[in-house]
Amino acid sequence: MKARVPLRTAAETDQARTAGRMAAAVLQMIAPHVREGVSTEALDRLCHDYIVGELRAVPANVGYHGFPKTICASVNEVVCHGIPSARVLLKAGDIVNIDVAVIHDGWYGDSSRMYCVGEVSPLARRLVDTTYEAMCAGIRQVGPGAALGDVGHAIQSVARREGFTVVREYGGHGIGTVYHGDPHVLHFGQRGQGLRLQPGMIFTIEPMLNAGGAEIRELADGWTVVTRDRSLSAQWEHMVAVTADGYEVLTPWPDGTGDYAPV
């Protein structure tokens, strides 16, 4: 069945933009707390209190299909959906993805970033940086008349150049007044194939790249996904709107992109 993707008005896009900027603000707030010896449970608690107390928003992940926490905290070989725990203490050399979503006035904002704990290995740094580059390459394909296959092809091309693999079981998604909707955004593909983009579409681009094989498995908790070969994994995520002449990132980082080139 053909995907039915909403085309948002300017007013609706503004509401999505507000929610997206809130999600980005959470990721900025938590950055100085991602350090050696801190538990992922402590990070979750800080994010929850900030969303509720400072942003006056709702943590979208809590209770979503039974998920128990505010953030997904995915460390090292964890690909996605890591459940925060008091038993998971960050160590020097770890890489961590924090994925957060908020609801504001009925609209969802969703974003994730990678964080490095102290000095990380050259491989870990290259994986983190390459995954960011791949996300940006995909975003730059967005515009009226482009195909979703263009986005996926750009992402997989960057990954292959560095010898990394793309996780195929998960992708980006439409977002707005529902958390996950159409379109499903693959992070691999062929140019010119798939849905043609139109102004007003809003979706996430969130590639997951592995340092080893692409195979993954889900742990017994029913949420945590890890690389089958226990290799490192990294992910970045932005919300993107298709505009009349290209794209707009709806989750820009309030503190800028630092050492990373802007999208």
VEXVEX-54171 format. One record per residue (C-alpha): residue number from 1; residue in three letters; x, y, z. Coordinates in nm, 3 decimals. Example, Ala and Ser with C-alpha at 12.3 -4.5 7.8 and 13.67 -1.06 7.14 Angstrom:
BEGIN
ROLO  vexba  fivo       xx       yy       zz
ROLO      1   ALA    1.230   -0.450    0.780
ROLO      2   SER    1.367   -0.106    0.714
//
This chain:
BEGIN
ROLO  vexba  fivo       xx       yy       zz
ROLO      1   MET    0.000    0.000    0.000
ROLO      2   LYS    0.128    0.344   -0.094
ROLO      3   ALA    0.234    0.556    0.202
ROLO      4   ARG   -0.001    0.843    0.284
ROLO      5   VAL    0.232    1.116    0.406
ROLO      6   PRO    0.077    1.434    0.549
ROLO      7   LEU    0.176    1.763    0.387
ROLO      8   ARG    0.204    2.011    0.671
ROLO      9   THR    0.102    2.375    0.653
ROLO     10   ALA    0.337    2.652    0.760
ROLO     11   ALA    0.154    2.675    1.093
ROLO     12   GLU    0.182    2.301    1.150
ROLO     13   THR    0.550    2.300    1.058
ROLO     14   ASP    0.601    2.575    1.313
ROLO     15   GLN    0.450    2.352    1.582
ROLO     16   ALA    0.676    2.065    1.476
ROLO     17   ARG    0.971    2.304    1.481
ROLO     18   THR    0.894    2.408    1.838
ROLO     19   ALA    0.879    2.046    1.955
ROLO     20   GLY    1.194    1.960    1.761
ROLO     21   ARG    1.390    2.243    1.918
ROLO     22   MET    1.282    2.123    2.260
ROLO     23   ALA    1.422    1.777    2.190
ROLO     24   ALA    1.747    1.936    2.076
ROLO     25   ALA    1.759    2.146    2.394
ROLO     26   VAL    1.744    1.829    2.604
ROLO     27   LEU    2.045    1.688    2.419
ROLO     28   GLN    2.238    2.008    2.480
ROLO     29   MET    2.144    2.015    2.848
ROLO     30   ILE    2.263    1.659    2.912
ROLO     31   ALA    2.599    1.691    2.734
ROLO     32   PRO    2.813    1.798    3.034
ROLO     33   HIS    2.664    1.519    3.243
ROLO     34   VAL    2.778    1.241    3.006
ROLO     35   ARG    3.101    1.158    3.183
ROLO     36   GLU    3.290    0.876    3.348
ROLO     37   GLY    3.118    0.717    3.650
ROLO     38   VAL    2.769    0.848    3.574
ROLO     39   SER    2.490    0.593    3.531
ROLO     40   THR    2.253    0.601    3.238
ROLO     41   GLU    1.971    0.602    3.496
ROLO     42   ALA    2.104    0.932    3.633
ROLO     43   LEU    2.110    1.078    3.280
ROLO     44   ASP    1.753    0.963    3.228
ROLO     45   ARG    1.638    1.128    3.549
ROLO     46   LEU    1.801    1.458    3.452
ROLO     47   CYS    1.636    1.453    3.110
ROLO     48   HIS    1.295    1.370    3.256
ROLO     49   ASP    1.310    1.651    3.508
ROLO     50   TYR    1.428    1.900    3.244
ROLO     51   ILE    1.150    1.809    3.000
ROLO     52   VAL    0.879    1.828    3.263
ROLO     53   GLY    1.012    2.108    3.480
ROLO     54   GLU    1.191    2.343    3.238
ROLO     55   LEU    1.033    2.278    2.900
ROLO     56   ARG    0.682    2.210    3.033
ROLO     57   ALA    0.656    1.925    2.786
ROLO     58   VAL    0.583    1.553    2.804
ROLO     59   PRO    0.851    1.282    2.774
ROLO     60   ALA    0.722    1.090    2.472
ROLO     61   ASN    0.910    0.766    2.536
ROLO     62   VAL    0.768    0.695    2.883
ROLO     63   GLY    0.510    0.421    2.839
ROLO     64   TYR    0.542    0.414    2.460
ROLO     65   HIS    0.463    0.049    2.378
ROLO     66   GLY    0.569   -0.017    2.736
ROLO     67   PHE    0.909    0.152    2.727
ROLO     68   PRO    0.987    0.247    3.089
ROLO     69   LYS    1.219    0.548    3.057
ROLO     70   THR    1.255    0.899    2.915
ROLO     71   ILE    1.560    0.842    2.697
ROLO     72   CYS    1.717    0.557    2.509
ROLO     73   ALA    2.081    0.535    2.621
ROLO     74   SER    2.278    0.309    2.389
ROLO     75   VAL    2.639    0.243    2.487
ROLO     76   ASN    2.912    0.095    2.264
ROLO     77   GLU    2.771   -0.222    2.100
ROLO     78   VAL    2.411   -0.121    2.178
ROLO     79   VAL    2.256   -0.017    1.847
ROLO     80   CYS    1.938    0.140    1.982
ROLO     81   HIS    1.669    0.132    2.252
ROLO     82   GLY    1.909    0.090    2.544
ROLO     83   ILE    1.709    0.110    2.867
ROLO     84   PRO    1.871    0.343    3.123
ROLO     85   SER    1.990    0.158    3.433
ROLO     86   ALA    2.165    0.233    3.760
ROLO     87   ARG    2.388   -0.065    3.680
ROLO     88   VAL    2.523    0.087    3.358
ROLO     89   LEU    2.806    0.319    3.462
ROLO     90   LEU    2.987    0.507    3.189
ROLO     91   LYS    3.359    0.440    3.146
ROLO     92   ALA    3.634    0.636    2.976
ROLO     93   GLY    3.641    0.534    2.612
ROLO     94   ASP    3.268    0.466    2.586
ROLO     95   ILE    3.055    0.605    2.305
ROLO     96   VAL    2.692    0.676    2.391
ROLO     97   ASN    2.384    0.759    2.187
ROLO     98   ILE    2.109    0.945    2.370
ROLO     99   ASP    1.775    0.948    2.190
ROLO    100   VAL    1.497    1.167    2.325
ROLO    101   ALA    1.147    1.262    2.219
ROLO    102   VAL    0.906    1.517    2.363
ROLO    103   ILE    0.544    1.613    2.311
ROLO    104   HIS    0.446    1.980    2.312
ROLO    105   ASP    0.091    2.090    2.235
ROLO    106   GLY    0.028    1.753    2.074
ROLO    107   TRP    0.333    1.764    1.844
ROLO    108   TYR    0.635    1.534    1.870
ROLO    109   GLY    1.000    1.632    1.861
ROLO    110   ASP    1.261    1.357    1.822
ROLO    111   SER    1.640    1.370    1.799
ROLO    112   SER    1.954    1.185    1.904
ROLO    113   ARG    2.325    1.258    1.938
ROLO    114   MET    2.644    1.069    2.007
ROLO    115   TYR    2.864    1.150    2.305
ROLO    116   CYS    3.220    1.037    2.375
ROLO    117   VAL    3.327    0.967    2.733
ROLO    118   GLY    3.684    1.091    2.772
ROLO    119   GLU    3.933    0.975    2.511
ROLO    120   VAL    3.791    0.714    2.277
ROLO    121   SER    3.970    0.480    2.038
ROLO    122   PRO    4.050    0.595    1.683
ROLO    123   LEU    3.797    0.342    1.552
ROLO    124   ALA    3.525    0.471    1.782
ROLO    125   ARG    3.593    0.831    1.682
ROLO    126   ARG    3.591    0.744    1.312
ROLO    127   LEU    3.262    0.556    1.351
ROLO    128   VAL    3.098    0.843    1.539
ROLO    129   ASP    3.219    1.102    1.288
ROLO    130   THR    3.134    0.892    0.983
ROLO    131   THR    2.780    0.828    1.109
ROLO    132   TYR    2.729    1.201    1.151
ROLO    133   GLU    2.865    1.261    0.800
ROLO    134   ALA    2.632    0.994    0.665
ROLO    135   MET    2.329    1.156    0.829
ROLO    136   CYS    2.425    1.492    0.681
ROLO    137   ALA    2.477    1.338    0.337
ROLO    138   GLY    2.126    1.194    0.355
ROLO    139   ILE    1.972    1.522    0.472
ROLO    140   ARG    2.136    1.712    0.186
ROLO    141   GLN    1.945    1.496   -0.062
ROLO    142   VAL    1.611    1.618    0.070
ROLO    143   GLY    1.408    1.850   -0.151
ROLO    144   PRO    1.100    1.861   -0.371
ROLO    145   GLY    1.110    1.587   -0.635
ROLO    146   ALA    1.392    1.394   -0.471
ROLO    147   ALA    1.333    1.027   -0.396
ROLO    148   LEU    1.379    0.861   -0.059
ROLO    149   GLY    1.618    0.626   -0.236
ROLO    150   ASP    1.848    0.925   -0.290
ROLO    151   VAL    1.865    0.971    0.088
ROLO    152   GLY    1.944    0.606    0.154
ROLO    153   HIS    2.200    0.585   -0.124
ROLO    154   ALA    2.390    0.886    0.009
ROLO    155   ILE    2.402    0.738    0.358
ROLO    156   GLN    2.519    0.392    0.253
ROLO    157   SER    2.782    0.543    0.022
ROLO    158   VAL    2.948    0.724    0.312
ROLO    159   ALA    2.931    0.411    0.530
ROLO    160   ARG    3.082    0.187    0.262
ROLO    161   ARG    3.364    0.431    0.196
ROLO    162   GLU    3.483    0.383    0.554
ROLO    163   GLY    3.418    0.008    0.567
ROLO    164   PHE    3.119    0.039    0.801
ROLO    165   THR    2.780   -0.132    0.767
ROLO    166   VAL    2.428    0.010    0.778
ROLO    167   VAL    2.166   -0.140    1.010
ROLO    168   ARG    1.872   -0.229    0.786
ROLO    169   GLU    1.603   -0.325    1.037
ROLO    170   TYR    1.545    0.032    1.158
ROLO    171   GLY    1.493    0.357    0.972
ROLO    172   GLY    1.368    0.709    0.995
ROLO    173   HIS    0.996    0.782    1.017
ROLO    174   GLY    0.730    1.038    0.960
ROLO    175   ILE    0.656    1.246    1.268
ROLO    176   GLY    0.407    1.513    1.368
ROLO    177   THR    0.097    1.456    1.577
ROLO    178   VAL    0.194    1.087    1.586
ROLO    179   TYR    0.536    0.962    1.698
ROLO    180   HIS    0.602    0.714    1.417
ROLO    181   GLY    0.421    0.742    1.086
ROLO    182   ASP    0.480    0.737    0.712
ROLO    183   PRO    0.715    0.756    0.539
ROLO    184   HIS    0.956    0.485    0.649
ROLO    185   VAL    1.301    0.621    0.567
ROLO    186   LEU    1.554    0.355    0.472
ROLO    187   HIS    1.922    0.434    0.525
ROLO    188   PHE    2.023    0.239    0.217
ROLO    189   GLY    1.883    0.232   -0.134
ROLO    190   GLN    1.918    0.330   -0.497
ROLO    191   ARG    1.896    0.674   -0.649
ROLO    192   GLY    1.563    0.763   -0.800
ROLO    193   GLN    1.369    0.490   -0.620
ROLO    194   GLY    1.103    0.521   -0.355
ROLO    195   LEU    0.865    0.795   -0.247
ROLO    196   ARG    0.899    1.133   -0.419
ROLO    197   LEU    0.932    1.413   -0.167
ROLO    198   GLN    0.696    1.710   -0.154
ROLO    199   PRO    0.702    2.035    0.045
ROLO    200   GLY    0.535    1.991    0.383
ROLO    201   MET    0.658    1.637    0.449
ROLO    202   ILE    0.830    1.594    0.788
ROLO    203   PHE    1.035    1.290    0.886
ROLO    204   THR    1.348    1.181    1.069
ROLO    205   ILE    1.678    1.070    0.923
ROLO    206   GLU    1.866    0.859    1.178
ROLO    207   PRO    2.126    0.618    1.038
ROLO    208   MET    2.277    0.348    1.258
ROLO    209   LEU    2.623    0.236    1.146
ROLO    210   ASN    2.820   -0.059    1.281
ROLO    211   ALA    3.196   -0.098    1.289
ROLO    212   GLY    3.155   -0.469    1.216
ROLO    213   GLY    2.876   -0.663    1.051
ROLO    214   ALA    2.526   -0.529    0.997
ROLO    215   GLU    2.358   -0.812    1.187
ROLO    216   ILE    2.180   -0.726    1.512
ROLO    217   ARG    1.984   -0.903    1.784
ROLO    218   GLU    1.737   -0.800    2.051
ROLO    219   LEU    1.809   -0.880    2.414
ROLO    220   ALA    1.570   -1.055    2.650
ROLO    221   ASP    1.435   -0.724    2.786
ROLO    222   GLY    1.246   -0.686    2.460
ROLO    223   TRP    1.401   -0.347    2.382
ROLO    224   THR    1.780   -0.334    2.381
ROLO    225   VAL    1.927   -0.406    2.037
ROLO    226   VAL    2.297   -0.493    2.005
ROLO    227   THR    2.534   -0.579    1.724
ROLO    228   ARG    2.548   -0.955    1.681
ROLO    229   ASP    2.929   -0.951    1.664
ROLO    230   ARG    2.949   -0.705    1.959
ROLO    231   SER    3.116   -0.442    1.742
ROLO    232   LEU    3.062   -0.073    1.811
ROLO    233   SER    2.755    0.104    1.677
ROLO    234   ALA    2.669    0.474    1.638
ROLO    235   GLN    2.361    0.677    1.547
ROLO    236   TRP    2.263    1.041    1.492
ROLO    237   GLU    1.913    1.172    1.428
ROLO    238   HIS    1.754    1.492    1.303
ROLO    239   MET    1.395    1.584    1.216
ROLO    240   VAL    1.374    1.731    0.866
ROLO    241   ALA    1.101    1.922    0.681
ROLO    242   VAL    1.083    1.933    0.302
ROLO    243   THR    1.061    2.297    0.193
ROLO    244   ALA    0.982    2.460   -0.140
ROLO    245   ASP    1.351    2.479   -0.226
ROLO    246   GLY    1.517    2.209   -0.017
ROLO    247   TYR    1.501    2.117    0.350
ROLO    248   GLU    1.495    2.256    0.702
ROLO    249   VAL    1.645    2.077    1.001
ROLO    250   LEU    1.383    2.108    1.276
ROLO    251   THR    1.614    1.989    1.556
ROLO    252   PRO    1.915    2.224    1.528
ROLO    253   TRP    2.156    2.212    1.819
ROLO    254   PRO    2.126    2.526    2.034
ROLO    255   ASP    2.500    2.515    2.107
ROLO    256   GLY    2.598    2.483    1.741
ROLO    257   THR    2.774    2.191    1.578
ROLO    258   GLY    3.114    2.236    1.743
ROLO    259   ASP    3.377    2.042    1.552
ROLO    260   TYR    3.112    1.901    1.319
ROLO    261   ALA    3.024    2.067    0.992
ROLO    262   PRO    2.668    2.198    0.990
ROLO    263   VAL    2.412    2.015    0.781
//
